[in-house]
Amino acid sequence: MRALIIGGDHVDAAKRALYASGYTEVVHWTGRKNNDLKRPLPAGVTHMVIMLEFVSHALARKMKTTARSQRISVANRRAGSTGLG
């Protein structure tokens, strides 16, 4: 299983939590690049974590819409919160 983290600079704790939950690969996008809005979703993603303080509203909205259309679970996470849904 593959997970995608969008946003945030220091996501090591989130990555560890996802690996502990059984994900074999965790991909991280910073969410700060202009091309992030145009990037295709990596193949095989089954869970998405959006770090809300670190991404634009447009990117968060696009990724939520994409996830909904592909039936990918989404966890919205605020800085300092625990759990990745």
N, C-alpha and C positions, 0 to 999 in steps of 0.2 A: 504494500500500500504506500501511496505517496501523498504527502501533505505539502501545502504551500502556505508560507507566512508572507504577508504583505505588510510592509512598513516596519519601522523600528530599526535601531542601530545595534543594540545588544540583545540578541534573541537566543543566546545560548541556553538560557533556562527554559524557554519555550521549546526549543529543539529537543532538549533532554526529555521534557515531559512527553513530547510526541513520540520519540523513540521508545520511551517506557510504555507508551500506550499501544505499541505494536507497529508503528509505522517504520518502514524499512528505508525510506528516503524522505528528506525534508528539504524543500527548495525555498530559498529566501529571495524576495524582491524588496529592495529598499523603498520603493514607491516614490522616489524623488526624481527619477529620470523622466524627461518629457515623453519618451517612447513607451513608458509603462502602460499608458492608456491604449496603446496599439499592440502590445505584446499578446501573442496567443497564449492561452492557458496550456501549461505543460501537459502532455499526455499522461493519463493514469492517475491524476489527482483525485483523491476521494474525500479530502477534508481541506478546508481553507480557514486560516486564522488571519483576521484583519486587525492590525494594531491601529485603532481609530485615531489616536493623536498624531500619527505620523504619515497619514495619507490624505490626499485631497478628497473632497466630497465626490468629485466626478469619478475618481478611481474606485473609491469604495462602492459607489452606486453601480458602476459598470461590473465590478467583480461579483457583487451580490446578484445582479441580474444574470450574469453568465453562470454562476453557480446554481441558481434556481433552475435555469433552463436545462442544465446538465445533471440535475439532482445530486449536487455536491453539498455536503454539510458545511455550514459556515459558523465560525465562532467569532464574535466581535469582542475584542479585548481592549480594555483601557490600561494605561500604564499603572503598574503596581497591583493589578488585580491578579488573583490566582485562578487556576483552572483554565483549560483550553477548550472546554465544551466537547 
